[in-house]
Amino acid sequence: QVQLVESGGGLVQPGGSLRLSCTASGRTLTSYTMGWYRQSPEKVRETVATIETNGDTNYAGSVQGRFAISRGNDKYTIYLQMNNLKPEDTAVYYCNVAAGSLRFNWGQGTQVTVSS
């Protein structure tokens, strides 16, 4: 049973940066297209960024040029570097598989709040 644990969120001012981490237990993530998702109370969960097994990345238009997804060398971790954060980036951020119908159990997510 794969468990995903997200961390690194917090309160940051507009224009600030955060680096989120997602660590898996029970299985390496190198064989999966992985993604970062976010959800705020007034919106449905949306895909923010994905990274394929070959390293190709894709981003939602709203974060293109500001966010960067990457894999850790340990094969169990996915990162999301978030720069130039905006209030509309406020949400709970999750990671999970991002291709096909397979999804691991969702973690608790990590709260990102962008506010002055």
N, C-alpha and C positions, 0 to 999 in steps of 0.2 A: 504494500500500500504506500503510494508516494504521498508524502506530505510536503506542502509548499509553505514556506515562511517568508513573508515580506517584511522589510525593515527599511529604515532610513528616512521616513517621513518626518514632518514637523511643521512648525510655523515659520514662514519666511516672508520677507517684504517683497513687493513687486520688483522685478528685476534681479532677484536673488537666484541662488542655485541650490539644488539638492541632488544627492545621488542615492537612488533606491537600489536595494539588493533583494534578490529572491533566491533562496537556497532550498534545494530539494533534499529530502532524505529518502532512501530506499531505492533510488535509481538515478543514474546520470541523465543529463538533459541533452546530450550531444546528438541524440538520434531524433530529436523532435524540433519542429518549428515552434518556437516559443514566442510568447507575446506578453506585453504589458497592457492591462485594461484599466479603465477607471470608471467610477460610478459616483455621481452626486445625487442627492435626494430628489432633485427635480428632473433627472435625466436617466435614460436607460444606460446600461453598461456599454461602453464603447471601447473599441480596440485603439490603442494609442500608438503602439509600435510592435513590429514583429521582426524576428531574426530567423532566417532559414538555416538548415543544416550546413549549407555551403557558405554561410556568413552574409548572404544578401539580406538587406534590411529594407523595411517599408514603414512609412509613418503616416499618421493621419495628417491632413492638410493643416489642421490647427496647431500642430506641434513641429511641423517640418522646419528644419533649420535651428530648432531650439533644443530638441531632445535627441539623445543618442542611446540606442540599445546595444548591448554587447554581452559576450559570454565570458565567464571567468575561466581562468586556466585550470581550475579544479574540476571542471566539467559538471559541477553541481549548482552553479550559480549563474544568474542572469542579472545584469545591471541596467539601470535606466538613469543616465545623466540628464538632468533637467536644468537648463539655463534660461535666463531671461524669463523667469516665471511670471505669470499673469494671474489676476484674481480668478479668471475663468478656468484655471488649471486646478482650482480647489476641488478635491474629490478624494475618495478612498481608492488607492491603487492596488491592483492585484496582478499576479502573473499566472500564466497557465499555458497549456498547449494551444497553439493558434492555427492548426491545420487539421482538416478532417473532422470527424465527430468525437474523437477522443478528448476528454478533459479529465485531468486529475481532480481530486477533491479540492475545492477552492479553499485557500487560506483565509486568514482573518483580514488580510490587507493591511496597508499602512496609510494613515491619514496625512494628506498634504493640504495645508491651508496657506493660501497666499493672501496676505492682508497687511495693510499699513497700520 
